[in-house]
Amino acid sequence: MSVTETEETERDLSRGAASDSEGDRSISKSDRRIVTVALLLAMAVAALEQTVVSTAMTSIIAQLKGIRIYPWVFSAYLLASTISTPIYGKLADLIGRRRVLLFGLLMFSVGSMLSGLSRSMPQLIAFRVIQGLGAGALGPIVLTIISDLYPLHERPKVQGLFSAIWGVSSVVGPLVGGVLTDQLSWRWVFFLTVPFSAFSAWILVRRVSEVSQPKGGVSLDWRGAMLLAAGSAALLWVVLSGRDQPIAVIGVGFAVAVAFFILFVRHERSASDPILPIELATDPAIAAALVGNFLVGCLLFGLEVYVPLYMQGVKGGSATRAGGTMTPLFLTWSVSVAVAAFVVVRYGFRKSAAVGTLFLVLGTFLLYAGAVWSDSYRVCFLIGMIAIGLGMGPTSLSYLLSVQNAVPWNRRGAATGALIFSRTMGGSIGVGLLGASLGFELAGRLKGDVARGIDVAAALRPETHRQLGVAALKLVQGSLGWSLQHVFLEMFVLTVAGIACVYRLPGGKPTSYGASERAEIEEGAAIAVAEAV
């Protein structure tokens, strides 16, 4: 349904809002809080797992070996979670939110336990796939349940709290991972999330039930799901592994990905119940949010990879110092989400996202400026990270809520899954493309006899600087610094491109338009909080 500000949609929303209020009378605030805590735990374990493993990798490699394939410890998890996200989103619309979330928590916990018990690097990679398949359900289904539990006027502040979880986890995760690895074992990095997942599942089993399931049989579009998974896997493989492959292999991989995506689109147009409804992307407002969220993913993942690289490889800082550079971003993001929860309801999606995007533009420009005028990099990076954090809250929250507000209940899971899928794909593709740009620039500056035999990796850790010598270290740091200038400039261009997406979002207050919720009332498919057994 296209989001328009007509009198008819205003009447529809009024009827839906009235029905929402009636449905909420059976849900006490205390019970909703308990369920919200369970959902927070489910979101937290997924968020922690993306950051807590990185600090344990040195110990994992030392014990399990397999240094040549260790990047797939991250990539396998990312691939599995990315390609399964839209499938879970559709399943949530077909068989209910709770069942899908409980299955995701089970898969995640099993994968975590097996990862912690791994005896070799191939085993760990295989078990991370299982873990990723579980993680793919957590983000989209948690946010979908929240949109079912809370009416629109309460939803921004609640979903803002969930968005803040990612920021806090990004700060806490590396610290927790380091402590567990040093004091216990790297295996506890994986075991850590299991009890929290189990407690979350226990609350969901006892407190949450679907009033009824959607009418009709359950018929998942498996062909569409497989085509989407194959295309996504091929594209991510090209991005994540392409730098190590011959150009012909890269071309074939990219062609395969494009072919699968073309087949997917053709199939979805004729499918009776598509896994990812194509008409979502034909709605200008939803399409803008999907593209905007893709660009946000490019920026966020890019910052997590290339800002620490600049701090260590160019400025000679430690891993702790590099991680500390990201802290202002995540702390201010947590604050900006809380503020955005009120701003979005009052001023609407377009104005809120516009303000947030301007902060992103300012922040990325300051990062570029800091890399160019390196004498001022400390101040530029600090203010830049704060500006980006302030922009992330209203921008990401506006994209999420605008999509959920534009679709009825029976498409909310698929729409939320599509949005999260777009961010993850954006992050994966963005990191790969920015890395390709970095590698191209760096190779051009380190070619010739002068740079022959220099180990660039030795410049990334202070304790190995002596292996290079003063002249070689200066050459590598200067070349890496120049190359990263281009990366930060490209991030700036991405945020500027996001301005076009913002102005395709609907204007006005969110309460003045939206998808009619009569379908939700007719199906009786709202989430309910059950009495404790």
PyMOL commands that set and color helices and strands:
alter all, ss='L'
color gray80, all
select helices_A, chain A and resi 7-24+29-52+54-64+72-95+97-116+121-149+155-183+187-191+193-207+222-244+247-270+278-282+284-314+319-347+349-372+374-406+409-445+456-460+462-467+470-502+510-512+518-523
alter helices_A, ss='H'
color red, helices_A
select strands_A, chain A and resi 208-210+527-529
alter strands_A, ss='S'
color yellow, strands_A
deselect
rebuild
show_as cartoon
